[in-house]
Amino acid sequence: MCGLVAWWNRDGSRVDVEALRDAVESLRHRGPDDEGYVLINTRTGRTVECAGEGTHASRPLPRLRDVAAEDFDLALGHRRLAVVDLSSAGHQPMRVDPDPNWIVYNGMIHNFIPLRQHLQARGYVFRSGTDTEVILHAYREWGEECVTRFNGMWAFVLWDQRAHRLFASRDHLGVKPLVFYADDRVAVIGSELKALVRLPRVPRHIDPEALHHYLSLMKVPAPFTIYQGVHKLRPAHTLVVRRESEAERNYWRPALQPVECSEQEAVDRVDELLQDSVRLRLLADVPVGSLLSGGIDSSLVTGVAARHARESLKTFTVSFRSLPEFDESGWADMVASHVRADHRSLELSGDFLERLPDLIDLFDEPFSVSSVMGVYLLARAAAREVKVLLTGDGGDELFAGYLDRYVGVDQLWERSGRHRLARFSAERARASAELVSWEHPAIASKVRAALRTLARPDQRRRDDCFNLRRLIFNDPEKLALYTPAWRARARGLNTLGWLRSTLPATPGGLRRWQLHDIHTSLHDEMLAKVDKATTAWGLEARVPFLDHRLVDLALNLPDRLKVADGHGKWILRRLGERYLPAAVLNREKHGFSIPLSAWFLGAFRPFVRDVLSPSGLRRVGVFRPETVARVLAYHDANPRFDTSHMVFTLLCFQLWHERHGRLVA
């Protein structure tokens, strides 16, 4: 994996090379193997390639600091993790003679070999074995449409010298991150926020809407970032930046063309595509391993990979042997033994508390999805032995693994919404939705808010029921949390309303919920978690289920092949019979989770009280200390209503602000 920065002073002013170096250095964890820069005067065309302190020794280039006085208004910077073609031929920024275009790139184009062969047949000459060079030639051959030919995970920025523009792109599903800021004077693009906020002219004001959504969703959803005006480039989008304009374009959506087939035909087709996806993602010039939780998704990826790997596959899992109700390591051990993997198990314990500040720094913005800690510590262990990891992410979204939400919403509405709840008046429902959970512990506020949907059309009711089930804090609870100043800034903001706007136009049913998760929580939460946790240790995570061909197939399979006999991921269970022990396939779903509540009531209680102390809260000035005290008291007094995620969401924001407050304007 790699880290990149692109900086264009569109008003023609000189880039600050010290700030550039600082921004690129902040991404060292993403690319520990090499460092590079190119400086360009966009008006004269003068270009200088430069070396940094970490540049590969075999590249004799002028030092960045030695050209600081020259008038360059555009700069590209890069940190490289070498995975394919480990030689200095893979150095970035990259240009291929005689083409004047430059690229900085993070990711892997998994089908780069057949693309390379096609381009060679068209007369293109290659000087390295990298996929980076394939992107450059593909852009020259097909222009912006080149991204529609890629199968992989990527985020790149390309300077088109002839067209005088920056062309950026992010992969189909958003496996790799890309953030940007643009105004009439400057445009900057980078792999992470921590790089952008080190550059002058980039605003560092907290966005009230981003914070408001974070408190409900545990992450800041795209296109927002925690900083006002700074945006995440959405998955399957390109960004074109010219001197006086910028434009985003969506280049791919899942092809929604329902497929009718037998169960056997579906199993064969999923097997064929998954095998090809795994085979492509095993391609590397470094050791490859697999994250193994013991669930169906990671187990199936591991089982397929074990058959295609050139040597015994290394697998890694996390255990909670002191808390058996959270521990899945026994299932992972069973799968590893079955596929004859070289297996490692890591016990997760008090290391959590020691590493939490590191995670806060890693994410650049508030993020409170607690399962990231397990992936983070597991990646630390894996990095000692491999540089690439396969994961099972995406299986739940593609094959309906979240049964309680995907099917449960419609079942709940049919069984309760139309009958039992119908006796409540719309007025009573509206009044109930305004209650705050920690002030009314006898009734769950999310259920009361669901009653409010009775006055709405049927599909709107189902949509709101679906989204209400995922909120940590509802809107009345957030307003109760804010200080008067922040309450004024949040006036008119509504997370449920924003979530409604993100729902696809597809008619109701299973596919509607799947698409919604793919377009929101998959990249904002699941993939962001894996990217940050693995790149922290110089690892590249690859996601076989998110091959866009497999996404198209999975979404178009009949519902009966995804949900049957009270089980989700039915077709994966049938496919698993070819690779996995029967016991693994027949077990109930057990999502990977961290025992937050047990920790917050035990060993971590003093730490939580210290971070969320009245003095600390007043210093930051966002939350009312007396309201936070009620949230903590409610958590302690009502363990059966597990509100540990409420506490963790507040805790992570407070820690983030304390550690990044110097950057917040």
C-alpha positions as CSV (number, residue, x, y, z in Angstrom):
1,M,0.0,0.0,0.0
2,C,1.1,3.6,-0.5
3,G,0.4,7.2,0.4
4,L,0.1,10.1,-2.0
5,V,-0.2,13.9,-2.0
6,A,-1.0,16.2,-4.9
7,W,-0.9,20.0,-4.4
8,W,-1.7,22.6,-7.0
9,N,-1.6,26.3,-6.3
10,R,-4.0,27.3,-9.0
11,D,-3.3,31.0,-8.5
12,G,0.3,30.3,-9.6
13,S,2.0,30.8,-6.2
14,R,4.9,28.7,-5.2
15,V,4.4,25.5,-3.3
16,D,6.1,25.3,0.1
17,V,8.4,22.3,-0.2
18,E,8.8,22.0,3.6
19,A,5.1,21.7,4.1
20,L,5.0,19.2,1.2
21,R,7.7,17.1,2.8
22,D,5.9,17.2,6.1
23,A,2.6,16.1,4.5
24,V,4.3,13.2,2.7
25,E,6.2,12.2,5.8
26,S,2.9,11.9,7.7
27,L,2.1,9.0,5.3
28,R,5.3,7.0,6.0
29,H,3.3,4.2,7.6
30,R,1.5,3.6,4.3
31,G,4.7,3.4,2.4
32,P,7.8,2.6,4.3
33,D,9.9,1.4,1.3
34,D,10.5,4.5,-0.8
35,E,9.8,8.2,-1.1
36,G,9.6,10.6,-4.1
37,Y,8.5,14.0,-5.4
38,V,8.0,15.8,-8.6
39,L,7.7,19.6,-8.9
40,I,6.1,21.3,-11.9
41,N,5.8,24.8,-13.1
42,T,2.4,24.4,-15.0
43,R,2.9,27.7,-17.0
44,T,6.4,27.0,-18.4
45,G,6.3,23.2,-18.2
46,R,9.6,23.0,-16.3
47,T,9.7,19.7,-14.2
48,V,12.1,18.5,-11.6
49,E,12.0,15.0,-10.0
50,C,13.3,15.1,-6.5
51,A,14.4,12.7,-3.7
52,G,13.5,12.8,-0.1
53,E,15.2,11.3,3.0
54,G,13.6,8.0,2.4
55,T,14.2,7.7,-1.4
56,H,15.6,4.4,-2.7
57,A,19.4,4.7,-2.8
58,S,19.6,3.6,-6.4
59,R,17.9,6.7,-7.7
60,P,20.4,9.6,-7.9
61,L,18.0,12.6,-7.8
62,P,18.4,16.2,-6.6
63,R,17.2,16.7,-3.0
64,L,13.8,18.3,-2.4
65,R,15.3,20.9,-0.1
66,D,17.8,22.0,-2.8
67,V,15.1,23.3,-5.2
68,A,13.0,25.1,-2.6
69,A,13.6,28.5,-4.1
70,E,12.2,27.8,-7.6
71,D,8.8,28.7,-8.8
72,F,6.9,25.5,-8.9
73,D,3.1,25.7,-8.5
74,L,2.3,22.0,-8.6
75,A,3.8,19.1,-6.6
76,L,3.2,15.4,-6.4
77,G,4.6,13.4,-3.4
78,H,4.6,9.7,-2.7
79,R,5.4,7.0,-0.1
80,R,5.7,3.5,-1.5
81,L,5.0,0.0,-0.1
82,A,6.7,-2.3,-2.6
83,V,4.5,-5.3,-3.4
84,V,4.8,-5.9,-7.1
85,D,8.2,-5.3,-8.9
86,L,10.2,-4.5,-5.8
87,S,13.0,-2.8,-7.8
88,S,13.5,1.0,-8.1
89,A,11.6,0.8,-11.4
90,G,8.5,1.0,-9.4
91,H,9.5,4.4,-7.9
92,Q,6.8,7.1,-7.8
93,P,5.9,9.7,-8.9
94,M,6.2,7.9,-12.2
95,R,6.4,9.1,-15.8
96,V,6.9,7.0,-18.9
97,D,8.9,8.5,-21.9
98,P,7.8,10.1,-24.1
99,D,4.5,10.8,-22.3
100,P,4.7,13.9,-20.1
101,N,2.1,12.7,-17.6
102,W,3.0,12.0,-14.0
103,I,1.1,9.7,-11.6
104,V,1.0,9.0,-7.8
105,Y,-0.9,5.9,-7.0
106,N,-2.1,3.7,-4.1
107,G,-3.5,0.3,-4.6
108,M,-3.4,-2.7,-7.0
109,I,-5.0,-3.2,-10.4
110,H,-5.5,-6.9,-10.1
111,N,-6.0,-7.5,-13.8
112,F,-3.0,-5.5,-14.8
113,I,-1.3,-8.4,-16.6
114,P,-4.0,-8.9,-19.3
115,L,-4.3,-5.2,-19.6
116,R,-0.5,-4.9,-20.1
117,Q,-0.6,-7.6,-22.7
118,H,-3.4,-5.8,-24.6
119,L,-1.5,-2.5,-24.5
120,Q,1.7,-4.2,-25.6
121,A,-0.2,-5.5,-28.6
122,R,-1.2,-1.9,-29.3
123,G,2.5,-0.9,-29.4
124,Y,3.1,0.4,-25.9
125,V,6.5,-0.4,-24.4
126,F,6.9,-1.2,-20.7
127,R,10.0,-0.5,-18.6
128,S,8.8,-2.0,-15.3
129,G,6.7,-4.9,-14.0
130,T,4.3,-2.6,-12.1
131,D,0.6,-2.0,-12.4
132,T,1.4,1.8,-12.0
133,E,2.9,1.9,-15.5
134,V,-0.2,0.1,-16.8
135,I,-2.4,2.9,-15.5
136,L,-0.3,5.5,-17.3
137,H,-0.5,3.7,-20.6
138,A,-4.1,2.9,-20.2
139,Y,-4.9,6.6,-19.6
140,R,-3.0,7.5,-22.8
141,E,-5.0,4.9,-24.7
142,W,-8.5,5.3,-23.3
143,G,-8.4,8.6,-21.4
144,E,-10.8,8.9,-18.4
145,E,-12.6,5.7,-19.4
146,C,-9.5,3.7,-18.6
147,V,-10.9,3.2,-15.0
148,T,-13.8,1.2,-16.4
149,R,-11.3,-1.4,-17.6
150,F,-9.7,-1.8,-14.1
151,N,-10.4,-4.6,-11.7
152,G,-8.9,-3.8,-8.4
153,M,-8.6,-1.3,-5.6
154,W,-7.1,2.1,-6.2
155,A,-6.8,5.7,-5.5
156,F,-4.6,7.7,-7.8
157,V,-3.9,11.3,-9.0
158,L,-2.5,11.8,-12.5
159,W,-1.1,15.2,-13.9
160,D,-2.1,15.5,-17.5
161,Q,0.5,17.9,-18.9
162,R,-1.2,18.4,-22.3
163,A,-4.7,19.0,-20.9
164,H,-3.3,21.0,-17.9
165,R,-5.4,19.1,-15.4
166,L,-5.3,16.7,-12.5
167,F,-7.3,13.5,-13.0
168,A,-8.0,11.5,-9.8
169,S,-10.0,8.3,-9.3
170,R,-11.2,5.9,-6.6
171,D,-12.0,2.2,-7.1
172,H,-15.5,0.8,-7.6
173,L,-16.3,0.0,-3.9
174,G,-14.0,2.5,-2.1
175,V,-11.4,0.0,-0.8
176,K,-8.7,2.7,-1.0
177,P,-9.3,6.2,0.5
178,L,-8.9,9.6,-1.2
179,V,-9.7,13.0,0.3
180,F,-9.5,16.5,-1.4
181,Y,-10.0,20.2,-0.9
182,A,-10.4,22.8,-3.7
183,D,-11.1,26.5,-3.8
184,D,-10.3,29.2,-6.3
185,R,-6.6,29.4,-5.2
186,V,-5.6,25.8,-4.4
187,A,-6.5,22.2,-4.9
188,V,-5.0,19.4,-2.8
189,I,-5.6,15.7,-2.9
190,G,-4.3,13.0,-0.6
191,S,-4.6,9.5,0.9
192,E,-5.4,10.8,4.4
193,L,-6.6,13.9,6.1
194,K,-3.4,14.0,8.2
195,A,-1.5,14.9,5.1
196,L,-3.9,17.6,3.8
197,V,-4.2,19.5,7.1
198,R,-0.4,20.0,7.1
199,L,-0.7,22.1,4.0
200,P,-1.3,25.8,4.0
201,R,-4.7,27.1,2.8
202,V,-6.5,23.9,3.8
203,P,-9.3,24.8,6.4
204,R,-9.3,23.1,9.8
205,H,-12.8,24.1,11.1
206,I,-14.9,21.3,12.5
207,D,-17.9,20.7,10.2
208,P,-21.1,20.7,12.4
209,E,-22.9,18.3,10.0
210,A,-20.0,15.9,10.0
211,L,-19.9,15.8,13.8
212,H,-23.7,15.4,14.0
213,H,-23.7,12.4,11.7
214,Y,-20.6,10.9,13.5
215,L,-22.5,10.8,16.8
216,S,-25.2,8.7,15.2
217,L,-23.1,6.5,12.8
218,M,-19.7,6.1,14.7
219,K,-17.9,7.5,11.6
220,V,-18.0,10.6,9.4
221,P,-19.8,9.4,6.2
222,A,-18.7,10.4,2.7
223,P,-18.6,12.9,1.2
224,F,-18.0,14.7,4.5
225,T,-14.8,14.8,6.6
226,I,-14.6,16.3,10.0
227,Y,-13.1,19.4,8.5
228,Q,-15.5,21.8,6.7
229,G,-14.9,22.0,3.0
230,V,-12.6,19.0,2.9
231,H,-14.3,16.0,1.2
232,K,-13.9,12.3,0.6
233,L,-14.0,11.3,-3.0
234,R,-16.8,8.8,-3.2
235,P,-16.3,5.2,-4.5
236,A,-16.6,4.7,-8.3
237,H,-15.9,8.4,-8.9
238,T,-13.4,10.4,-10.8
239,L,-12.3,14.0,-10.1
240,V,-11.0,16.4,-12.7
241,V,-9.3,19.5,-11.5
242,R,-8.6,22.3,-13.9
243,R,-7.1,25.8,-13.1
244,E,-10.6,27.3,-12.7
245,S,-12.9,24.4,-12.1
246,E,-13.3,20.9,-10.7
247,A,-15.9,18.2,-11.5
248,E,-16.7,14.7,-10.0
249,R,-18.2,11.9,-12.2
250,N,-19.6,8.6,-11.3
251,Y,-18.2,5.9,-13.6
252,W,-19.8,2.7,-12.3
253,R,-23.0,1.5,-10.6
254,P,-23.9,-2.2,-10.0
255,A,-25.7,-3.6,-13.0
256,L,-29.2,-4.4,-11.7
257,Q,-30.4,-7.2,-14.0
258,P,-32.0,-10.0,-12.0
259,V,-30.7,-13.5,-12.8
260,E,-32.9,-16.6,-12.7
261,C,-30.9,-19.7,-12.0
262,S,-30.9,-22.9,-10.0
263,E,-29.1,-23.2,-6.8
264,Q,-26.5,-25.4,-8.4
265,E,-25.9,-22.9,-11.2
266,A,-25.6,-20.1,-8.7
267,V,-23.1,-22.0,-6.6
268,D,-21.0,-22.8,-9.6
269,R,-21.0,-19.2,-10.9
270,V,-20.1,-17.7,-7.5
271,D,-17.4,-20.3,-7.1
272,E,-15.9,-19.5,-10.5
273,L,-15.8,-15.8,-9.8
274,L,-14.6,-16.1,-6.2
275,Q,-11.8,-18.4,-7.3
276,D,-10.7,-16.0,-10.0
277,S,-10.9,-13.0,-7.6
278,V,-8.8,-14.8,-5.0
279,R,-6.3,-16.0,-7.6
280,L,-5.8,-12.4,-8.9
281,R,-5.4,-11.1,-5.3
282,L,-2.8,-13.6,-4.5
283,L,-0.5,-12.1,-7.1
284,A,2.4,-10.4,-5.3
285,D,6.2,-10.5,-5.1
286,V,6.0,-10.6,-1.3
287,P,4.4,-13.1,1.2
288,V,0.6,-13.2,1.3
289,G,-1.6,-14.2,4.3
290,S,-5.2,-14.2,5.3
291,L,-7.2,-12.7,8.2
292,L,-9.4,-15.5,9.6
293,S,-12.2,-14.7,12.1
294,G,-13.9,-18.1,11.9
295,G,-17.0,-16.7,10.3
296,I,-18.2,-17.9,6.9
297,D,-16.8,-15.0,4.8
298,S,-13.2,-15.0,6.0
299,S,-13.2,-18.8,6.2
300,L,-14.3,-19.1,2.6
301,V,-11.8,-16.7,1.3
302,T,-9.1,-18.6,3.3
303,G,-10.3,-21.9,2.0
304,V,-10.2,-20.8,-1.6
305,A,-6.8,-19.1,-1.1
306,A,-5.3,-22.2,0.5
307,R,-6.0,-24.1,-2.7
308,H,-4.4,-21.5,-5.0
309,A,-1.5,-20.5,-2.8
310,R,2.0,-21.6,-3.9
311,E,2.9,-22.6,-0.3
312,S,1.1,-23.1,3.0
313,L,-1.1,-20.0,3.6
314,K,-0.4,-18.0,6.8
315,T,-3.5,-17.2,8.7
316,F,-4.1,-14.9,11.6
317,T,-7.0,-14.6,14.1
318,V,-7.7,-12.8,17.4
319,S,-9.0,-14.5,20.6
320,F,-10.7,-13.5,23.8
321,R,-10.1,-16.6,25.8
322,S,-10.9,-14.8,29.0
323,L,-14.3,-13.8,27.6
324,P,-15.7,-17.0,25.9
325,E,-18.9,-15.2,24.7
326,F,-16.8,-13.0,22.4
327,D,-14.2,-15.6,21.4
328,E,-14.3,-17.1,17.9
329,S,-10.8,-18.4,17.8
330,G,-11.9,-22.0,18.2
331,W,-13.8,-21.8,14.9
332,A,-10.8,-20.1,13.2
333,D,-8.5,-22.9,14.5
334,M,-10.9,-25.5,13.0
335,V,-10.8,-23.8,9.6
336,A,-7.1,-23.4,9.6
337,S,-6.6,-27.0,10.5
338,H,-9.0,-28.1,7.7
339,V,-7.2,-26.1,5.0
340,R,-3.8,-26.9,6.4
341,A,-2.9,-23.3,7.0
342,D,0.1,-22.0,9.0
343,H,-2.0,-20.5,11.7
344,R,-1.4,-17.7,14.4
345,S,-3.8,-16.7,17.2
346,L,-3.4,-13.4,19.1
347,E,-5.0,-12.8,22.5
348,L,-6.6,-9.4,22.7
349,S,-6.3,-7.9,26.2
350,G,-5.3,-4.8,28.0
351,D,-3.2,-3.8,25.0
352,F,-6.4,-2.1,23.8
353,L,-6.1,0.8,26.3
354,E,-2.4,1.3,25.5
355,R,-3.1,1.4,21.7
356,L,-6.3,3.5,21.7
357,P,-4.4,6.8,21.4
358,D,-2.5,5.4,18.4
359,L,-5.8,4.5,16.7
360,I,-7.2,8.0,17.3
361,D,-4.1,9.5,15.6
362,L,-4.4,6.9,12.8
363,F,-8.0,7.9,11.7
364,D,-7.4,11.7,11.5
365,E,-11.1,12.2,12.4
366,P,-13.5,10.7,15.0
367,F,-14.1,7.0,14.4
368,S,-15.6,4.7,17.0
369,V,-16.2,1.3,15.4
370,S,-14.6,-0.7,18.2
371,S,-13.8,-3.8,16.1
372,V,-11.0,-1.9,14.5
373,M,-8.9,-2.6,17.6
374,G,-8.9,-6.3,16.9
375,V,-7.9,-5.8,13.2
376,Y,-5.2,-3.3,14.2
377,L,-3.5,-5.6,16.7
378,L,-3.9,-8.6,14.4
379,A,-2.3,-6.6,11.6
380,R,0.6,-5.7,13.9
381,A,1.3,-9.4,14.4
382,A,0.8,-10.3,10.7
383,A,3.2,-7.6,9.6
384,R,6.1,-9.6,11.1
385,E,5.5,-12.3,8.5
386,V,3.6,-11.0,5.5
387,K,3.0,-7.8,3.5
388,V,-0.3,-8.6,2.0
389,L,-3.5,-9.9,3.7
390,L,-6.7,-11.2,2.3
391,T,-9.9,-10.3,4.2
392,G,-13.6,-11.5,4.1
393,D,-15.1,-8.0,4.0
394,G,-18.1,-7.5,1.8
395,G,-19.6,-11.0,2.1
396,D,-22.4,-9.7,4.4
397,E,-23.4,-6.9,2.2
398,L,-23.3,-8.9,-1.0
399,F,-25.0,-12.1,0.2
400,A,-27.4,-10.7,2.9
401,G,-25.5,-11.7,6.1
402,Y,-27.1,-9.0,8.2
403,L,-30.3,-10.9,8.5
404,D,-31.8,-8.9,11.3
405,R,-31.6,-5.7,9.3
406,Y,-32.1,-6.9,5.7
407,V,-35.0,-9.3,6.4
408,G,-35.9,-8.2,9.9
409,V,-37.0,-4.8,8.9
410,D,-39.7,-6.0,6.5
411,Q,-40.7,-8.8,8.9
412,L,-40.9,-6.4,11.8
413,W,-43.1,-4.1,9.8
414,E,-45.4,-6.9,8.5
415,R,-45.8,-8.4,12.0
416,S,-45.8,-5.3,14.1
417,G,-46.0,-2.1,12.0
418,R,-49.3,-3.0,10.4
419,H,-51.0,-4.5,13.4
420,R,-49.8,-3.9,16.9
421,L,-48.2,-0.5,16.3
422,A,-51.2,0.7,14.3
423,R,-53.2,1.3,17.5
424,F,-50.8,4.1,18.4
425,S,-51.8,7.5,17.1
426,A,-49.4,9.5,14.9
427,E,-49.4,12.2,17.6
428,R,-48.4,9.8,20.3
429,A,-45.7,8.4,18.0
430,R,-44.3,11.9,17.4
431,A,-44.2,12.7,21.1
432,S,-42.5,9.4,21.9
433,A,-39.8,10.0,19.3
434,E,-38.6,13.0,21.2
435,L,-37.7,11.1,24.4
436,V,-34.0,10.8,25.3
437,S,-33.0,7.2,26.3
438,W,-31.0,8.0,29.4
439,E,-33.8,10.0,30.8
440,H,-36.4,7.2,30.1
441,P,-34.5,3.9,30.7
442,A,-37.7,1.8,30.7
443,I,-38.3,2.3,26.9
444,A,-35.7,2.2,24.1
445,S,-35.7,5.5,22.3
446,K,-35.1,3.8,18.9
447,V,-38.3,1.8,19.2
448,R,-40.2,5.0,20.1
449,A,-38.7,6.8,17.2
450,A,-39.8,3.9,14.9
451,L,-43.4,4.6,16.0
452,R,-43.1,7.9,14.4
453,T,-43.1,6.3,11.0
454,L,-46.8,5.3,11.2
455,A,-47.8,8.6,9.6
456,R,-45.6,8.0,6.5
457,P,-46.1,6.0,3.3
458,D,-45.3,2.3,3.6
459,Q,-41.8,2.4,1.9
460,R,-40.8,5.5,3.9
461,R,-41.8,3.6,7.1
462,R,-39.6,0.7,6.2
463,D,-36.7,3.0,5.2
464,D,-36.9,4.8,8.6
465,C,-37.1,1.5,10.5
466,F,-34.0,0.3,8.6
467,N,-32.0,3.4,9.4
468,L,-33.2,3.9,13.0
469,R,-31.7,0.5,13.9
470,R,-28.2,1.7,13.1
471,L,-28.2,5.0,15.0
472,I,-26.1,5.3,18.2
473,F,-27.5,8.7,19.3
474,N,-30.8,10.0,17.8
475,D,-31.3,13.6,17.0
476,P,-33.0,14.7,20.2
477,E,-30.2,12.9,22.2
478,K,-27.5,14.8,20.3
479,L,-29.2,18.1,20.9
480,A,-29.3,17.3,24.6
481,L,-25.5,16.5,24.5
482,Y,-24.4,19.8,22.8
483,T,-23.4,22.9,24.7
484,P,-25.6,25.9,23.7
485,A,-23.1,27.1,21.2
486,W,-22.9,23.8,19.4
487,R,-26.7,23.3,19.7
488,A,-27.1,26.5,17.7
489,R,-24.6,25.3,15.1
490,A,-26.5,22.0,14.7
491,R,-29.9,23.6,14.3
492,G,-31.7,22.0,11.3
493,L,-29.4,19.1,11.0
494,N,-31.0,15.7,10.9
495,T,-29.1,12.4,10.4
496,L,-32.2,10.3,9.7
497,G,-33.1,12.8,7.0
498,W,-29.6,12.6,5.5
499,L,-29.8,8.8,5.5
500,R,-33.1,8.9,3.6
501,S,-31.4,10.9,0.9
502,T,-28.8,8.2,0.4
503,L,-31.3,5.3,-0.2
504,P,-31.2,4.0,-3.7
505,A,-34.1,4.4,-6.1
506,T,-34.4,0.6,-6.3
507,P,-37.9,-0.6,-5.1
508,G,-38.1,-2.0,-1.5
509,G,-36.9,-5.4,-0.5
510,L,-33.6,-7.2,0.2
511,R,-31.6,-5.6,-2.6
512,R,-32.6,-2.1,-1.5
513,W,-31.0,-2.6,1.9
514,Q,-27.9,-4.3,0.4
515,L,-27.4,-1.4,-2.0
516,H,-27.8,1.1,0.8
517,D,-25.1,-0.5,2.9
518,I,-22.8,-0.9,-0.1
519,H,-23.1,2.9,-0.9
520,T,-22.6,3.9,2.8
521,S,-21.4,1.8,5.6
522,L,-19.3,-0.6,3.6
523,H,-16.7,2.0,2.5
524,D,-17.2,4.5,5.4
525,E,-16.9,1.9,8.1
526,M,-15.8,-1.6,7.1
527,L,-13.2,-0.8,4.5
528,A,-12.0,2.4,6.2
529,K,-11.4,0.2,9.3
530,V,-9.4,-2.4,7.5
531,D,-7.4,0.1,5.4
532,K,-6.3,2.2,8.5
533,A,-5.6,-0.8,10.7
534,T,-3.5,-2.6,8.1
535,T,-1.6,0.4,6.6
536,A,-0.6,1.4,10.1
537,W,1.8,-1.6,10.0
538,G,2.9,-1.3,6.3
539,L,0.4,-4.0,5.2
540,E,-1.8,-4.2,2.1
541,A,-5.3,-5.6,2.6
542,R,-7.1,-7.1,-0.4
543,V,-10.8,-7.9,-0.5
544,P,-11.8,-10.8,-2.8
545,F,-15.5,-10.4,-2.3
546,L,-15.4,-6.9,-3.7
547,D,-14.4,-7.8,-7.2
548,H,-17.0,-5.7,-9.0
549,R,-17.9,-8.7,-11.2
550,L,-18.9,-10.6,-8.1
551,V,-20.8,-7.6,-6.8
552,D,-22.9,-7.5,-9.9
553,L,-23.6,-11.2,-9.7
554,A,-24.5,-11.3,-6.0
555,L,-26.9,-8.4,-6.1
556,N,-28.8,-9.9,-9.0
557,L,-29.2,-13.4,-7.5
558,P,-32.8,-14.3,-6.4
559,D,-33.5,-13.5,-2.8
560,R,-34.3,-17.2,-2.2
561,L,-30.6,-18.0,-2.9
562,K,-29.4,-15.5,-0.3
563,V,-31.9,-16.1,2.5
564,A,-33.4,-19.5,3.2
565,D,-34.4,-21.6,6.3
566,G,-33.8,-18.6,8.5
567,H,-30.2,-18.2,7.4
568,G,-28.5,-15.4,5.4
569,K,-25.7,-16.0,3.0
570,W,-27.4,-19.2,1.9
571,I,-25.5,-19.5,-1.3
572,L,-22.2,-19.0,0.5
573,R,-23.1,-21.8,2.9
574,R,-23.7,-24.1,0.0
575,L,-20.5,-23.1,-1.7
576,G,-18.7,-23.6,1.6
577,E,-19.5,-27.3,1.5
578,R,-16.7,-27.5,-1.1
579,Y,-14.1,-25.9,1.1
580,L,-15.0,-25.9,4.8
581,P,-16.0,-28.1,7.8
582,A,-19.8,-28.5,8.1
583,A,-19.7,-27.2,11.7
584,V,-18.5,-23.8,10.5
585,L,-21.3,-23.5,7.9
586,N,-24.1,-24.4,10.3
587,R,-23.2,-22.1,13.2
588,E,-25.1,-18.9,13.9
589,K,-23.7,-15.6,12.7
590,H,-21.4,-14.0,15.3
591,G,-20.2,-10.6,14.2
592,F,-16.7,-9.7,15.3
593,S,-17.0,-7.5,18.4
594,I,-15.1,-6.0,21.2
595,P,-16.3,-6.5,24.9
596,L,-16.6,-2.7,25.4
597,S,-19.2,-2.8,28.2
598,A,-17.3,-5.3,30.3
599,W,-14.2,-3.3,29.9
600,F,-15.9,0.1,30.6
601,L,-17.5,-1.4,33.8
602,G,-14.2,-2.9,34.8
603,A,-10.5,-2.1,34.2
604,F,-11.1,0.8,31.8
605,R,-13.6,2.7,34.0
606,P,-11.1,5.1,35.5
607,F,-9.7,5.9,32.0
608,V,-13.2,6.6,30.6
609,R,-14.1,8.9,33.6
610,D,-10.8,10.7,33.2
611,V,-11.2,11.5,29.5
612,L,-14.9,12.4,29.9
613,S,-14.3,14.4,33.0
614,P,-16.2,17.8,33.4
615,S,-12.9,19.7,33.1
616,G,-11.9,17.9,29.9
617,L,-15.3,18.4,28.4
618,R,-15.4,22.1,29.2
619,R,-11.9,22.5,27.7
620,V,-13.2,21.1,24.3
621,G,-16.5,22.8,24.6
622,V,-18.7,20.6,22.5
623,F,-20.6,18.4,25.0
624,R,-22.4,19.5,28.2
625,P,-20.7,17.7,31.2
626,E,-23.9,17.2,33.1
627,T,-25.5,15.4,30.1
628,V,-22.4,13.2,29.5
629,A,-22.5,12.3,33.3
630,R,-26.1,11.0,32.7
631,V,-25.0,8.9,29.7
632,L,-22.3,7.3,31.9
633,A,-24.6,6.8,34.8
634,Y,-27.2,5.2,32.4
635,H,-24.5,2.8,31.0
636,D,-23.5,1.7,34.5
637,A,-27.0,1.3,35.8
638,N,-28.5,-0.5,32.8
639,P,-26.1,-3.2,31.6
640,R,-29.0,-5.0,29.8
641,F,-29.4,-2.0,27.6
642,D,-25.8,-2.1,26.3
643,T,-25.0,1.6,25.6
644,S,-21.2,1.1,25.6
645,H,-21.1,2.3,22.0
646,M,-22.6,5.6,23.1
647,V,-19.8,6.0,25.6
648,F,-17.2,4.9,23.1
649,T,-18.5,7.4,20.5
650,L,-18.1,10.3,23.0
651,L,-14.7,8.9,24.2
652,C,-13.2,8.8,20.7
653,F,-14.3,12.3,19.8
654,Q,-12.9,13.7,23.0
655,L,-9.6,11.9,22.5
656,W,-9.5,13.0,18.9
657,H,-10.0,16.6,19.8
658,E,-7.5,16.5,22.6
659,R,-4.8,15.1,20.3
660,H,-5.7,17.1,17.2
661,G,-6.9,20.3,18.8
662,R,-3.8,22.2,17.7
663,L,-4.9,21.6,14.1
664,V,-8.5,22.7,14.6
665,A,-8.8,26.4,13.7
